Amino acid sequence: GNSVTQMEGPVTLSEEAFLTINCTYTATGYPSLFWYVQYPGEGLQLLLKATKADDKGSNKGFEATYRKETTSFHLEKGSVQVSDSAVYFCAGDNYGQNFVFGPGTRLSVLP
Amino acid sequence: ETGVTQTPRHLVMGMTNKKSLKCEQHLGHNAMYWYKQSAKKPLELMFVYSLEERVENNSVPSRFSPECPNSSHLFLHLHTLQPEDSALYLCASSQGRAGGYTGELFFGEGSRLTVL
């Protein structure tokens, strides 16, 4: 079945540091890929998405590129802020058949 | 109100109680979901309703009983729960699975359940 693997963390960075959170997927076909973010005390919200190979999703300074050859969708941000502290979930979906989340990566950004 | 609203935000119940969680979406979506989020475990999909019909039930114990009276409302009825059922229960909605699927789930803020 479909599955998503991501680095478990926690990840602790200083403000303005570079962030990478790795995510790889296993799926039949070519799923749409997503990054969701969960701020403390809130539900998950979509951060960015990509629906086909080589697509780049971006939002709030975060980026991720759908790499078919490596089945990856790594999340990156050039300069993190304290307000980026949250749990980040990689997810994949094969046209509504099976929406799968990774385990989540907790990010703490220190001032 | 917009988005997905869940009530109550916090619930404490004994193992013999009966309670319900409520979810309401104001997005015009036709699919709704219940997820369970426990500490140090991946998100677990519990139930999926599409066009008010249950289309997925992931081996959830019968002490959890979902109800979807219309496309905007989803309930999770709770009865004789166990302490290990303590978790954050998240409701989500999407435009799909039946046509027009956009691939995005919209989540509520969750109901934090504690079973004593």
HADDOCK unambig.tbl for C-alpha pairs under 7 A between the chains (distance, minus, plus):
assign (segid A and resid 42 and name CA) (segid B and resid 109 and name CA) 4.62 0.50 0.50
assign (segid A and resid 43 and name CA) (segid B and resid 90 and name CA) 6.95 0.50 0.50
assign (segid A and resid 43 and name CA) (segid B and resid 107 and name CA) 5.71 0.50 0.50
assign (segid A and resid 43 and name CA) (segid B and resid 108 and name CA) 5.44 0.50 0.50
assign (segid A and resid 43 and name CA) (segid B and resid 109 and name CA) 3.92 0.50 0.50
assign (segid A and resid 43 and name CA) (segid B and resid 110 and name CA) 5.83 0.50 0.50
assign (segid A and resid 44 and name CA) (segid B and resid 107 and name CA) 5.70 0.50 0.50
assign (segid A and resid 45 and name CA) (segid B and resid 106 and name CA) 6.63 0.50 0.50
assign (segid A and resid 45 and name CA) (segid B and resid 107 and name CA) 6.48 0.50 0.50
assign (segid A and resid 96 and name CA) (segid B and resid 97 and name CA) 5.66 0.50 0.50
assign (segid A and resid 96 and name CA) (segid B and resid 103 and name CA) 6.94 0.50 0.50
assign (segid A and resid 101 and name CA) (segid B and resid 43 and name CA) 6.52 0.50 0.50
assign (segid A and resid 102 and name CA) (segid B and resid 42 and name CA) 6.49 0.50 0.50
assign (segid A and resid 103 and name CA) (segid B and resid 41 and name CA) 6.53 0.50 0.50
assign (segid A and resid 103 and name CA) (segid B and resid 42 and name CA) 4.33 0.50 0.50
assign (segid A and resid 103 and name CA) (segid B and resid 43 and name CA) 6.96 0.50 0.50
